[in-house]
Amino acid sequence: MYKNSKTPYERAKIFPFVPTGEYYFHRGIKAYDRFDIQKAKKYLTRAWELEPFEPMIACQLALVLTESAEYVESNKLLYTVLEDLDKHMTECHYFLANNFAHLGLFSEAYKHARLYLDLDKTGEFSEDVEDLLEVIGIEEDDNIEELEEQEEMAAQQETARMLLESGKFAKAIELLEKTIEHYPEFWPAYNNLALAYFYESEAEKAADILEKILNENPGNLHALCNLAVFLYYERQGEELDKLMTALEKVHPLLVEHRYKLGATFAFTKRYEHAYYWLRQLQKNGYEGDEGFYYWLAKAAYFTGHLQVADRAWKELAFINPEKGEVEPWSEGEPKNHNDGFIWKMMRSSRMEERLYSIFLISISDRKEELLTNERCKSLDEFTLTEKLYIKHILLSDEQDVPHQVVGKSHEVALKLHERFQMDERQARDVLLTWFSIYISMIKSDEDLINVLAIAAATEYIWLRGNNKRKTQTELANDYGLSASTIRKYIQLLQNHS
């Protein structure tokens, strides 16, 4: 009211607005109708949080999750509706069938599609279900059990592949052993089992499995390519050359085989052939995973196709930003190790792996940046030995070398890395062997005197532990030492290994 008015002033009433599940549900529907999937997901998730017993909200959220390719999460909601909220919402069976089809689980898709038609033959989605069944291509008289068996094998194979990629070789072996026990002619499982044993340093078991595959399934391309990888690791140059010459004459029809062949050529540094196969796949519209773009980028770079290499690496960085941080051809960085790997090693419960992470930082030209990164452990979390090592790698270019024993240990690591730098996995394994020995030596206050002899003795112990044959005399010649010196240091280090 005006200042001089005598009319009584009435205060405006304020009504609090408390959004309900229904409010967010309608906002989510509007966003969905505009094809704004992210906002639809946001609003419907909030609606579901506010009203967790409303089946319509759960069902609509499941549809949005399907649109964003989150098929597994969508299925969880649909099962919740059918099992806990409203078993009469038969349309959920159609949505489940659709999700399972996207996941490649066609027997499950078929089951839910048939169930929908049995429960609601004239339902809203009956025509859509008929179309879906036609796409799936399963007839009523098909053997569903056989299809389920194939899907189970494929699921186990995918799980094993993920375990291998994450370095969980022992778990992969356990799963794959069970797989081949149930499916004794499922050769992809044998191939992955061979890889798992090889990466676990059980080369003889890996070789026996490959021999079995090639004896019972001659010409198995995956087995031949895996054999090439093994020969490359084992530095069996002459045998590798013969095998790769034979593989050059192979012209597979399947996309999967072309990818495997191209990746194998890239892995063994036959970049021309690698580029031919991988680039051909890309030109034909193949949309690969991060591994595909990694090998294509590397093959393209080393064959002079720099623009293709750059585009491929950008694709990899888009799929997995963490793995796309450092190009595989960059100098000054440990090959095949991104920052994420360093942090993983740094957080390990095993001290030798933590020391290895510090070593990887030491050979980077981004030492200070890595050590000050928020993902790096705080100084208080490091042991005294680790603190001394970090101090050494930061000050090793100056005259004041912080710790003589740590400095000698680092020199041994550098020598071994120089010896195995062309094969990062072997470099990692031999360096972990050395750091494990070093930890034992400092506990017993052992002096590190002859760096070359210690490196040679470490290599001998590592080779012997991996069933690799090399005499003490051969190693003495490699390192420019006498056989007696090698023997002396092998005896010394064996007490700590």
MIZARO-603477 format. One record per residue (C-alpha): residue number from 1; x, y, z. Coordinates in nm, 2 decimals. Layout:
// MIZARO-603477
[NUM [X Y Z]]
...
This chain:
// MIZARO-603477
[1 [0.00 0.00 0.00]]
[2 [0.10 0.36 -0.04]]
[3 [0.28 0.52 0.26]]
[4 [0.00 0.76 0.37]]
[5 [-0.29 0.52 0.30]]
[6 [-0.50 0.42 0.59]]
[7 [-0.60 0.10 0.44]]
[8 [-0.47 -0.19 0.65]]
[9 [-0.17 -0.36 0.50]]
[10 [-0.22 -0.73 0.43]]
[11 [0.08 -0.96 0.41]]
[12 [0.10 -1.18 0.10]]
[13 [0.06 -1.55 0.18]]
[14 [0.36 -1.76 0.06]]
[15 [0.27 -2.11 -0.04]]
[16 [0.58 -2.35 -0.04]]
[17 [0.64 -2.54 -0.36]]
[18 [0.75 -2.90 -0.30]]
[19 [0.81 -3.09 -0.62]]
[20 [0.66 -3.43 -0.62]]
[21 [0.74 -3.75 -0.82]]
[22 [0.45 -3.67 -1.05]]
[23 [0.59 -3.32 -1.12]]
[24 [0.93 -3.46 -1.22]]
[25 [0.76 -3.74 -1.41]]
[26 [0.58 -3.50 -1.64]]
[27 [0.89 -3.29 -1.69]]
[28 [1.07 -3.61 -1.79]]
[29 [0.80 -3.70 -2.04]]
[30 [0.82 -3.36 -2.19]]
[31 [1.20 -3.38 -2.23]]
[32 [1.16 -3.73 -2.37]]
[33 [0.91 -3.61 -2.63]]
[34 [1.17 -3.34 -2.73]]
[35 [1.44 -3.62 -2.76]]
[36 [1.64 -3.46 -2.48]]
[37 [1.74 -3.79 -2.33]]
[38 [1.98 -3.65 -2.07]]
[39 [1.72 -3.42 -1.92]]
[40 [1.46 -3.69 -1.94]]
[41 [1.69 -3.93 -1.75]]
[42 [1.76 -3.66 -1.49]]
[43 [1.39 -3.58 -1.42]]
[44 [1.27 -3.94 -1.43]]
[45 [1.55 -4.06 -1.20]]
[46 [1.44 -3.79 -0.95]]
[47 [1.08 -3.89 -0.99]]
[48 [1.17 -4.26 -0.92]]
[49 [1.36 -4.15 -0.61]]
[50 [1.06 -3.97 -0.48]]
[51 [0.81 -4.24 -0.57]]
[52 [0.99 -4.58 -0.58]]
[53 [0.67 -4.78 -0.58]]
[54 [0.52 -4.62 -0.89]]
[55 [0.55 -4.87 -1.18]]
[56 [0.48 -4.62 -1.45]]
[57 [0.77 -4.40 -1.35]]
[58 [1.00 -4.70 -1.34]]
[59 [0.89 -4.82 -1.68]]
[60 [0.93 -4.48 -1.84]]
[61 [1.28 -4.44 -1.69]]
[62 [1.37 -4.79 -1.83]]
[63 [1.27 -4.67 -2.18]]
[64 [1.50 -4.36 -2.14]]
[65 [1.79 -4.59 -2.03]]
[66 [1.73 -4.80 -2.34]]
[67 [1.76 -4.48 -2.55]]
[68 [2.09 -4.41 -2.39]]
[69 [2.21 -4.77 -2.46]]
[70 [2.21 -4.86 -2.08]]
[71 [2.04 -5.19 -2.15]]
[72 [2.14 -5.37 -1.84]]
[73 [2.02 -5.09 -1.61]]
[74 [1.70 -5.07 -1.81]]
[75 [1.64 -5.44 -1.76]]
[76 [1.69 -5.42 -1.39]]
[77 [1.41 -5.16 -1.36]]
[78 [1.18 -5.37 -1.59]]
[79 [1.23 -5.68 -1.37]]
[80 [1.16 -5.46 -1.06]]
[81 [0.83 -5.36 -1.22]]
[82 [0.73 -5.72 -1.31]]
[83 [0.85 -5.88 -0.99]]
[84 [0.77 -5.62 -0.72]]
[85 [0.53 -5.35 -0.85]]
[86 [0.29 -5.47 -1.12]]
[87 [0.31 -5.81 -1.29]]
[88 [0.03 -5.71 -1.53]]
[89 [0.24 -5.45 -1.71]]
[90 [0.30 -5.69 -2.00]]
[91 [0.46 -5.43 -2.21]]
[92 [0.77 -5.47 -1.99]]
[93 [0.83 -5.81 -2.16]]
[94 [0.85 -5.63 -2.50]]
[95 [1.09 -5.38 -2.36]]
[96 [1.30 -5.66 -2.21]]
[97 [1.30 -5.84 -2.55]]
[98 [1.42 -5.53 -2.72]]
[99 [1.70 -5.47 -2.47]]
[100 [1.82 -5.84 -2.49]]
[101 [1.83 -5.81 -2.87]]
[102 [2.05 -5.51 -2.84]]
[103 [2.28 -5.70 -2.60]]
[104 [2.30 -5.99 -2.85]]
[105 [2.12 -6.23 -2.61]]
[106 [1.87 -6.35 -2.87]]
[107 [1.74 -6.65 -2.68]]
[108 [1.64 -6.42 -2.39]]
[109 [1.49 -6.17 -2.64]]
[110 [1.29 -6.45 -2.80]]
[111 [1.16 -6.57 -2.46]]
[112 [1.03 -6.23 -2.36]]
[113 [0.89 -6.16 -2.71]]
[114 [0.69 -6.49 -2.70]]
[115 [0.58 -6.42 -2.34]]
[116 [0.44 -6.08 -2.44]]
[117 [0.24 -6.24 -2.73]]
[118 [0.11 -6.51 -2.50]]
[119 [0.00 -6.26 -2.24]]
[120 [-0.14 -5.99 -2.47]]
[121 [-0.19 -6.11 -2.83]]
[122 [-0.37 -5.79 -2.93]]
[123 [-0.15 -5.56 -2.72]]
[124 [-0.02 -5.22 -2.82]]
[125 [0.32 -5.37 -2.92]]
[126 [0.21 -5.69 -3.08]]
[127 [0.31 -5.58 -3.43]]
[128 [0.65 -5.45 -3.30]]
[129 [0.71 -5.79 -3.13]]
[130 [0.64 -5.97 -3.45]]
[131 [0.89 -5.75 -3.63]]
[132 [1.15 -5.81 -3.36]]
[133 [1.10 -6.19 -3.38]]
[134 [1.16 -6.16 -3.76]]
[135 [1.48 -5.96 -3.70]]
[136 [1.60 -6.21 -3.44]]
[137 [1.54 -6.50 -3.68]]
[138 [1.45 -6.76 -3.43]]
[139 [1.17 -7.00 -3.52]]
[140 [0.95 -7.18 -3.27]]
[141 [1.11 -7.52 -3.35]]
[142 [1.46 -7.39 -3.31]]
[143 [1.67 -7.54 -3.03]]
[144 [1.67 -7.27 -2.77]]
[145 [1.89 -7.46 -2.53]]
[146 [2.16 -7.47 -2.80]]
[147 [2.13 -7.10 -2.85]]
[148 [2.15 -7.04 -2.47]]
[149 [2.47 -7.26 -2.47]]
[150 [2.62 -7.05 -2.74]]
[151 [2.54 -6.72 -2.56]]
[152 [2.68 -6.86 -2.24]]
[153 [3.01 -6.94 -2.41]]
[154 [3.01 -6.59 -2.57]]
[155 [2.94 -6.43 -2.23]]
[156 [3.22 -6.63 -2.06]]
[157 [3.46 -6.54 -2.35]]
[158 [3.38 -6.17 -2.31]]
[159 [3.44 -6.19 -1.93]]
[160 [3.77 -6.36 -1.99]]
[161 [3.87 -6.10 -2.24]]
[162 [3.80 -5.82 -1.99]]
[163 [4.00 -6.00 -1.72]]
[164 [4.29 -6.04 -1.96]]
[165 [4.28 -5.67 -2.06]]
[166 [4.28 -5.57 -1.69]]
[167 [4.58 -5.79 -1.61]]
[168 [4.38 -6.04 -1.39]]
[169 [4.54 -6.34 -1.55]]
[170 [4.49 -6.59 -1.27]]
[171 [4.11 -6.52 -1.26]]
[172 [4.10 -6.54 -1.64]]
[173 [4.28 -6.88 -1.62]]
[174 [4.03 -7.01 -1.36]]
[175 [3.73 -6.90 -1.58]]
[176 [3.87 -7.03 -1.90]]
[177 [3.97 -7.37 -1.76]]
[178 [3.60 -7.41 -1.65]]
[179 [3.49 -7.30 -1.99]]
[180 [3.69 -7.56 -2.19]]
[181 [3.59 -7.83 -1.94]]
[182 [3.22 -7.77 -2.03]]
[183 [3.29 -7.68 -2.40]]
[184 [3.59 -7.89 -2.50]]
[185 [3.58 -7.77 -2.87]]
[186 [3.54 -7.40 -2.80]]
[187 [3.87 -7.29 -2.95]]
[188 [3.84 -6.91 -2.87]]
[189 [3.86 -7.01 -2.50]]
[190 [4.17 -7.22 -2.56]]
[191 [4.34 -6.92 -2.74]]
[192 [4.26 -6.69 -2.45]]
[193 [4.38 -6.95 -2.20]]
[194 [4.71 -6.97 -2.39]]
[195 [4.75 -6.60 -2.37]]
[196 [4.66 -6.60 -2.00]]
[197 [4.92 -6.86 -1.92]]
[198 [5.18 -6.68 -2.12]]
[199 [5.13 -6.35 -1.95]]
[200 [5.15 -6.54 -1.62]]
[201 [5.50 -6.65 -1.73]]
[202 [5.39 -7.01 -1.78]]
[203 [5.53 -7.03 -2.13]]
[204 [5.53 -7.41 -2.16]]
[205 [5.16 -7.44 -2.07]]
[206 [5.08 -7.17 -2.32]]
[207 [5.28 -7.35 -2.59]]
[208 [5.11 -7.69 -2.51]]
[209 [4.76 -7.53 -2.55]]
[210 [4.86 -7.37 -2.89]]
[211 [4.99 -7.70 -3.00]]
[212 [4.67 -7.87 -2.91]]
[213 [4.47 -7.61 -3.10]]
[214 [4.68 -7.63 -3.41]]
[215 [4.67 -8.01 -3.40]]
[216 [4.30 -8.04 -3.36]]
[217 [4.20 -7.73 -3.55]]
[218 [4.47 -7.67 -3.81]]
[219 [4.50 -7.33 -3.96]]
[220 [4.33 -7.16 -3.66]]
[221 [4.42 -6.80 -3.73]]
[222 [4.39 -6.68 -3.37]]
[223 [4.63 -6.95 -3.26]]
[224 [4.88 -6.87 -3.53]]
[225 [4.87 -6.50 -3.44]]
[226 [4.91 -6.58 -3.07]]
[227 [5.21 -6.80 -3.16]]
[228 [5.36 -6.50 -3.34]]
[229 [5.32 -6.29 -3.02]]
[230 [5.49 -6.56 -2.81]]
[231 [5.78 -6.59 -3.06]]
[232 [5.82 -6.22 -3.06]]
[233 [5.83 -6.21 -2.68]]
[234 [6.07 -6.50 -2.67]]
[235 [6.29 -6.32 -2.93]]
[236 [6.28 -6.62 -3.16]]
[237 [6.35 -6.41 -3.46]]
[238 [6.41 -6.68 -3.72]]
[239 [6.09 -6.88 -3.63]]
[240 [5.90 -6.56 -3.61]]
[241 [6.01 -6.45 -3.96]]
[242 [5.90 -6.78 -4.11]]
[243 [5.56 -6.76 -3.94]]
[244 [5.50 -6.39 -4.04]]
[245 [5.60 -6.47 -4.40]]
[246 [5.33 -6.74 -4.40]]
[247 [5.07 -6.50 -4.24]]
[248 [5.15 -6.24 -4.52]]
[249 [4.99 -6.49 -4.76]]
[250 [4.67 -6.52 -4.56]]
[251 [4.36 -6.32 -4.68]]
[252 [4.08 -6.38 -4.43]]
[253 [3.72 -6.30 -4.51]]
[254 [3.59 -6.24 -4.15]]
[255 [3.63 -5.89 -4.01]]
[256 [3.74 -6.04 -3.67]]
[257 [4.02 -6.23 -3.85]]
[258 [4.13 -5.93 -4.04]]
[259 [4.15 -5.72 -3.72]]
[260 [4.35 -6.00 -3.54]]
[261 [4.59 -6.03 -3.84]]
[262 [4.64 -5.65 -3.86]]
[263 [4.70 -5.62 -3.48]]
[264 [4.95 -5.90 -3.49]]
[265 [5.15 -5.74 -3.77]]
[266 [5.15 -5.41 -3.58]]
[267 [5.25 -5.59 -3.25]]
[268 [5.55 -5.76 -3.43]]
[269 [5.64 -5.42 -3.60]]
[270 [5.54 -5.53 -3.95]]
[271 [5.37 -5.19 -3.99]]
[272 [5.32 -5.20 -4.37]]
[273 [5.10 -5.51 -4.35]]
[274 [4.94 -5.39 -4.03]]
[275 [4.84 -5.07 -4.20]]
[276 [4.70 -5.25 -4.50]]
[277 [4.46 -5.46 -4.30]]
[278 [4.35 -5.21 -4.03]]
[279 [4.31 -4.92 -4.28]]
[280 [4.11 -5.15 -4.51]]
[281 [3.87 -5.23 -4.22]]
[282 [3.83 -4.86 -4.14]]
[283 [3.76 -4.77 -4.51]]
[284 [3.49 -5.04 -4.51]]
[285 [3.31 -4.87 -4.22]]
[286 [3.44 -5.08 -3.93]]
[287 [3.39 -4.90 -3.60]]
[288 [3.65 -5.05 -3.38]]
[289 [3.73 -5.05 -3.01]]
[290 [4.02 -4.86 -2.84]]
[291 [4.26 -5.15 -2.93]]
[292 [4.18 -5.11 -3.30]]
[293 [4.25 -4.74 -3.30]]
[294 [4.57 -4.79 -3.10]]
[295 [4.72 -5.03 -3.35]]
[296 [4.59 -4.83 -3.65]]
[297 [4.74 -4.51 -3.51]]
[298 [5.07 -4.68 -3.45]]
[299 [5.08 -4.86 -3.79]]
[300 [4.98 -4.54 -3.97]]
[301 [5.25 -4.33 -3.79]]
[302 [5.53 -4.57 -3.87]]
[303 [5.43 -4.60 -4.23]]
[304 [5.42 -4.22 -4.28]]
[305 [5.04 -4.18 -4.28]]
[306 [5.05 -3.91 -4.02]]
[307 [4.70 -3.76 -4.07]]
[308 [4.54 -4.11 -4.04]]
[309 [4.75 -4.17 -3.73]]
[310 [4.64 -3.84 -3.57]]
[311 [4.27 -3.91 -3.65]]
[312 [4.29 -4.26 -3.52]]
[313 [4.45 -4.14 -3.19]]
[314 [4.18 -3.88 -3.15]]
[315 [3.92 -4.16 -3.19]]
[316 [4.10 -4.36 -2.91]]
[317 [4.12 -4.05 -2.69]]
[318 [3.74 -4.00 -2.74]]
[319 [3.66 -4.36 -2.64]]
[320 [3.90 -4.37 -2.35]]
[321 [4.05 -4.03 -2.25]]
[322 [4.28 -4.19 -2.00]]
[323 [4.44 -4.42 -2.25]]
[324 [4.46 -4.14 -2.51]]
[325 [4.69 -3.92 -2.30]]
[326 [5.02 -4.03 -2.46]]
[327 [5.06 -4.14 -2.82]]
[328 [5.24 -4.48 -2.87]]
[329 [5.51 -4.31 -3.07]]
[330 [5.59 -4.03 -2.82]]
[331 [5.95 -4.02 -2.70]]
[332 [6.04 -3.97 -2.34]]
[333 [5.74 -4.18 -2.21]]
[334 [5.75 -4.55 -2.11]]
[335 [5.58 -4.73 -2.39]]
[336 [5.23 -4.87 -2.33]]
[337 [5.21 -4.70 -1.99]]
[338 [4.97 -4.41 -1.94]]
[339 [4.94 -4.21 -1.62]]
[340 [4.65 -4.43 -1.50]]
[341 [4.89 -4.73 -1.50]]
[342 [5.14 -4.54 -1.29]]
[343 [4.88 -4.45 -1.03]]
[344 [4.76 -4.81 -1.02]]
[345 [5.11 -4.93 -0.95]]
[346 [5.17 -4.66 -0.70]]
[347 [4.86 -4.77 -0.50]]
[348 [4.97 -5.14 -0.50]]
[349 [5.01 -5.33 -0.17]]
[350 [5.34 -5.47 -0.31]]
[351 [5.64 -5.24 -0.25]]
[352 [5.82 -5.36 -0.57]]
[353 [5.53 -5.24 -0.78]]
[354 [5.53 -4.90 -0.60]]
[355 [5.90 -4.87 -0.67]]
[356 [5.84 -4.96 -1.03]]
[357 [5.58 -4.67 -1.05]]
[358 [5.85 -4.43 -0.93]]
[359 [6.09 -4.57 -1.19]]
[360 [5.83 -4.51 -1.46]]
[361 [5.81 -4.15 -1.34]]
[362 [6.19 -4.12 -1.34]]
[363 [6.21 -4.19 -1.71]]
[364 [5.94 -3.95 -1.80]]
[365 [6.01 -3.59 -1.90]]
[366 [5.71 -3.49 -1.68]]
[367 [5.85 -3.60 -1.35]]
[368 [5.75 -3.29 -1.15]]
[369 [5.41 -3.28 -1.31]]
[370 [5.34 -3.64 -1.23]]
[371 [5.47 -3.62 -0.87]]
[372 [5.25 -3.31 -0.81]]
[373 [4.94 -3.45 -0.97]]
[374 [4.64 -3.48 -0.74]]
[375 [4.63 -3.86 -0.81]]
[376 [4.98 -3.91 -0.68]]
[377 [5.00 -4.02 -0.32]]
[378 [5.09 -3.76 -0.05]]
[379 [5.45 -3.77 0.08]]
[380 [5.33 -3.91 0.41]]
[381 [5.19 -4.22 0.24]]
[382 [5.53 -4.32 0.10]]
[383 [5.78 -4.54 0.29]]
[384 [6.13 -4.41 0.37]]
[385 [6.28 -4.61 0.08]]
[386 [6.02 -4.47 -0.16]]
[387 [6.08 -4.11 -0.03]]
[388 [6.45 -4.16 -0.08]]
[389 [6.39 -4.29 -0.44]]
[390 [6.17 -3.99 -0.52]]
[391 [6.43 -3.75 -0.38]]
[392 [6.70 -3.93 -0.59]]
[393 [6.51 -3.90 -0.92]]
[394 [6.44 -3.53 -0.86]]
[395 [6.80 -3.45 -0.77]]
[396 [7.00 -3.70 -0.97]]
[397 [7.11 -3.44 -1.22]]
[398 [7.27 -3.24 -0.94]]
[399 [7.60 -3.31 -0.75]]
[400 [7.43 -3.39 -0.42]]
[401 [7.31 -3.75 -0.48]]
[402 [7.07 -3.81 -0.19]]
[403 [7.14 -4.17 -0.12]]
[404 [7.42 -4.40 -0.25]]
[405 [7.23 -4.73 -0.23]]
[406 [6.91 -4.59 -0.38]]
[407 [7.12 -4.44 -0.66]]
[408 [7.29 -4.77 -0.73]]
[409 [6.95 -4.95 -0.74]]
[410 [6.82 -4.69 -0.99]]
[411 [7.13 -4.75 -1.21]]
[412 [7.05 -5.13 -1.21]]
[413 [6.69 -5.05 -1.31]]
[414 [6.80 -4.82 -1.59]]
[415 [7.04 -5.09 -1.72]]
[416 [6.77 -5.35 -1.72]]
[417 [6.52 -5.12 -1.88]]
[418 [6.78 -5.04 -2.16]]
[419 [6.82 -5.41 -2.22]]
[420 [6.44 -5.48 -2.25]]
[421 [6.30 -5.15 -2.36]]
[422 [6.18 -5.29 -2.69]]
[423 [5.94 -5.52 -2.50]]
[424 [5.77 -5.33 -2.23]]
[425 [5.61 -5.64 -2.07]]
[426 [5.94 -5.82 -2.03]]
[427 [6.09 -5.49 -1.91]]
[428 [5.82 -5.46 -1.64]]
[429 [5.87 -5.82 -1.53]]
[430 [6.25 -5.81 -1.50]]
[431 [6.23 -5.47 -1.32]]
[432 [5.98 -5.61 -1.07]]
[433 [6.22 -5.90 -1.01]]
[434 [6.50 -5.65 -0.94]]
[435 [6.29 -5.43 -0.71]]
[436 [6.18 -5.74 -0.52]]
[437 [6.54 -5.85 -0.47]]
[438 [6.65 -5.49 -0.38]]
[439 [6.38 -5.47 -0.10]]
[440 [6.53 -5.79 0.05]]
[441 [6.89 -5.66 0.02]]
[442 [6.82 -5.33 0.20]]
[443 [6.65 -5.52 0.48]]
[444 [6.97 -5.71 0.53]]
[445 [7.18 -5.39 0.49]]
[446 [7.36 -5.54 0.18]]
[447 [7.58 -5.31 -0.02]]
[448 [7.53 -5.25 -0.40]]
[449 [7.87 -5.23 -0.56]]
[450 [7.89 -5.36 -0.91]]
[451 [7.59 -5.23 -1.10]]
[452 [7.65 -5.43 -1.42]]
[453 [7.70 -5.75 -1.23]]
[454 [7.39 -5.70 -1.03]]
[455 [7.19 -5.63 -1.35]]
[456 [7.33 -5.94 -1.52]]
[457 [7.26 -6.16 -1.21]]
[458 [6.90 -6.02 -1.19]]
[459 [6.84 -6.10 -1.56]]
[460 [6.97 -6.45 -1.51]]
[461 [6.74 -6.51 -1.21]]
[462 [6.45 -6.37 -1.40]]
[463 [6.52 -6.58 -1.71]]
[464 [6.56 -6.90 -1.50]]
[465 [6.23 -6.82 -1.32]]
[466 [6.05 -6.80 -1.66]]
[467 [6.20 -7.12 -1.80]]
[468 [6.42 -6.92 -2.05]]
[469 [6.75 -7.06 -2.14]]
[470 [7.07 -6.85 -2.13]]
[471 [7.40 -6.96 -1.98]]
[472 [7.60 -6.76 -1.73]]
[473 [7.88 -6.73 -1.99]]
[474 [7.64 -6.58 -2.25]]
[475 [7.53 -6.32 -2.00]]
[476 [7.88 -6.24 -1.90]]
[477 [7.96 -6.17 -2.27]]
[478 [7.65 -5.96 -2.31]]
[479 [7.75 -5.74 -2.01]]
[480 [8.12 -5.75 -2.07]]
[481 [8.20 -5.93 -1.74]]
[482 [8.39 -6.24 -1.64]]
[483 [8.20 -6.56 -1.58]]
[484 [8.33 -6.57 -1.22]]
[485 [8.19 -6.23 -1.15]]
[486 [7.85 -6.33 -1.28]]
[487 [7.85 -6.64 -1.07]]
[488 [7.95 -6.45 -0.76]]
[489 [7.66 -6.20 -0.79]]
[490 [7.41 -6.47 -0.89]]
[491 [7.49 -6.65 -0.56]]
[492 [7.45 -6.32 -0.37]]
[493 [7.12 -6.23 -0.53]]
[494 [6.98 -6.58 -0.50]]
[495 [6.98 -6.54 -0.12]]
[496 [6.74 -6.25 -0.17]]
[497 [6.51 -6.38 -0.44]]
